[in-house]
Amino acid sequence: MSSDDNRATSSASAELATGIETDTPEGEPLVRVENLKKYFWENDSLLDRLLGDEPVAVQAVDGVSFEIREGETLGLVGESGCGKSTTGETLLRLQEPTDGRVEFAGTNVYEMEGSDLTAFRREAQVVFQDPFSSLDPRMTIGDIVQQPLDIHDVGADEERRERVRNLLERVGLSVDQLDRYPHEFSGGQRQRIGIARALALEPEFLVLDEPTSALDVSVQAQVLNLLEDLQAEFDLTYLLISHDLSVIRHICDRVAVMYLGEIVEIGPVEELFEDPKHPYTKALLESVPRATTDERERDRETLAGDVPSPRDPPSGCRFRTRCPMVIPPEELDIDQETYRELMTVRERIESRDISLETVGDDDQFSVEDGSVPEADIPAFVAALKRRLFDEPLPPHHDEIVETALTELAASNWEDAAAILRTEYESVCERDHPGLGNNTHSVACHLYGTAADSDSAVDPNSWRG
Ligand SMILES: Nc1ncnc2c1ncn2[C@@H]1O[C@H](COP(=O)(O)OP(=O)(O)OP(=O)(O)O)[C@@H](O)[C@H]1O
């Protein structure tokens, strides 16, 4: 686009000024999110209540706090289902929060009413992942981009059309295409239409929810570059939601890493990529697809296990059920890998996720009424141990595990779990680690409490 065109867009913008000035108090962030929570309730219908089913909370977002300064891009990254989109939608007030506070230019978003709320709806816009489903297939792209101006009654008819033409050109589309329909465009072009629509009201702040995930790799970089150019030109502030670390690194100033509804690490993007602290961040960075088979093996190890359900998240640190660095009790002499294995076995016993009937070869052991006959117990315990542990355990731990598995042979699941819990309980399951508010903060017991950013435990001191 030529500089003349740029000027044309800017002057059209000036003519159509919406009259809203976000007057962010000096030194204040544009967006401040404090302890934001969003729970979805299941089993909450009248029928469920009549049937006596208890409502269950899906804790999609569970106490996230962060700030975004004017002109900055904050990335929100994490595996699918960790609460990224819900965070974005709730802070835009597209969803009602369960708890917490969001300030936009110093004003509480959830207390806005009337003209304040209308102004916020203009200033804060969203670009969604799937440009096809977010564009009405029956509307021409001219009408789609103009729709926000019509809804907010901004400018006269011809002024609106002029602004639409300028916007389409600015995002790299031709004015000749104004009367075409979304299906006539490629994925990348459709995303450009979505961006033009989001910019129609001259917003200050955009939530970009996976803006390039649905696009071919070759087109992704073009759309990201466009977003960067637009940010510089229109002084935009971005919250960029993505599960793709390369997208985050390309465009963000800072990044917040989410796991199961919480932020576990936040910091400047280069620092976080070069010196990740949280074991989850490290695992995410290491699980980027690799070329060689050896390295692929390593990937599988780094992020093993399923993400627990947000309906019943683990106590303490939510990542501890998958964490390769879960912290053993201080006095315990054990290497890290063995401790991880023991914790996983205990978790499987706690959730009764071991099939006793299939222990041994070809129905070797009969499990009657849930119990193994007395005479078979030693062989049963030995077979179960072989199944659960890769390597023989050191003698002291072997003894403890045998006692626990002997309880299992009699179907005493709770006693078996209690034996292992007494011996192996970790600070990671007892205490919830806080995030703190340093420039680079991490919510992990390896790095001490939130107030004390110095490492309280040397991560290498007990690694095997
Ligand atoms: N309307 C809803 N009702 C019930 N649960 C929901 C609802 N919306 C989201 N969830 C749940 O909340 C959790 C967080 O979802 P969310 O879409 O915010 O995650 P995400 O990190 O954006 O994932 P993705 O990248 O797959 O979109 C998930 O477990 C999801 O199933």
The ligand as a Tripos MOL2 file, in Angstrom:
@<TRIPOS>MOLECULE
LIG
   31    33     1     0     0
SMALL
NO_CHARGES

@<TRIPOS>ATOM
      1 N1        -19.7010  -23.3880   27.1210 N.pl3     1 LIG1
      2 C1        -18.9690  -24.2890   27.7700 C.ar      1 LIG1
      3 N2        -19.5450  -25.1990   28.6020 N.ar      1 LIG1
      4 C2        -18.8170  -26.1090   29.2800 C.ar      1 LIG1
      5 N3        -17.4610  -26.1910   29.1980 N.ar      1 LIG1
      6 C3        -16.8460  -25.3210   28.3880 C.ar      1 LIG1
      7 C4        -17.5510  -24.3190   27.6260 C.ar      1 LIG1
      8 N4        -16.6480  -23.6140   26.9080 N.ar      1 LIG1
      9 C5        -15.4350  -24.1280   27.1950 C.ar      1 LIG1
     10 N5        -15.5550  -25.1490   28.0830 N.ar      1 LIG1
     11 C6        -14.4650  -25.9490   28.6610 C.3       1 LIG1
     12 O1        -13.5670  -25.0380   29.2750 O.3       1 LIG1
     13 C7        -12.2320  -25.4840   29.0960 C.3       1 LIG1
     14 C8        -11.4270  -24.3730   28.4510 C.3       1 LIG1
     15 O2        -11.8700  -24.1970   27.1070 O.3       1 LIG1
     16 P1        -11.2210  -23.1290   26.1000 P.3       1 LIG1
     17 O3        -11.9280  -23.2390   24.7870 O.co2     1 LIG1
     18 O4        -11.1950  -21.8110   26.7660 O.co2     1 LIG1
     19 O5         -9.7320  -23.6740   25.9680 O.3       1 LIG1
     20 P2         -8.6260  -23.2970   24.8850 P.3       1 LIG1
     21 O6         -7.3420  -23.2970   25.6060 O.co2     1 LIG1
     22 O7         -9.0270  -22.0500   24.1770 O.co2     1 LIG1
     23 O8         -8.6950  -24.5390   23.9220 O.3       1 LIG1
     24 P3         -8.7490  -24.5910   22.3180 P.3       1 LIG1
     25 O9         -7.4100  -24.1250   21.8510 O.co2     1 LIG1
     26 O10        -9.0110  -26.0290   22.0250 O.co2     1 LIG1
     27 O11        -9.8800  -23.6760   21.9250 O.co2     1 LIG1
     28 C9        -12.3050  -26.7600   28.2640 C.3       1 LIG1
     29 O12       -12.2590  -27.8680   29.1510 O.3       1 LIG1
     30 C10       -13.6470  -26.6660   27.6030 C.3       1 LIG1
     31 O13       -14.1610  -27.9580   27.3650 O.3       1 LIG1
@<TRIPOS>BOND
     1     1     2 1
     2     2     3 ar
     3     2     7 ar
     4     3     4 ar
     5     4     5 ar
     6     5     6 ar
     7     6     7 ar
     8     6    10 ar
     9     7     8 ar
    10     8     9 ar
    11     9    10 ar
    12    10    11 1
    13    11    12 1
    14    11    30 1
    15    12    13 1
    16    13    14 1
    17    13    28 1
    18    14    15 1
    19    15    16 1
    20    16    17 2
    21    16    18 1
    22    16    19 1
    23    19    20 1
    24    20    21 2
    25    20    22 1
    26    20    23 1
    27    23    24 1
    28    24    25 2
    29    24    26 1
    30    24    27 1
    31    28    29 1
    32    28    30 1
    33    30    31 1
@<TRIPOS>SUBSTRUCTURE
     1 LIG1         1 GROUP 0 **** ****
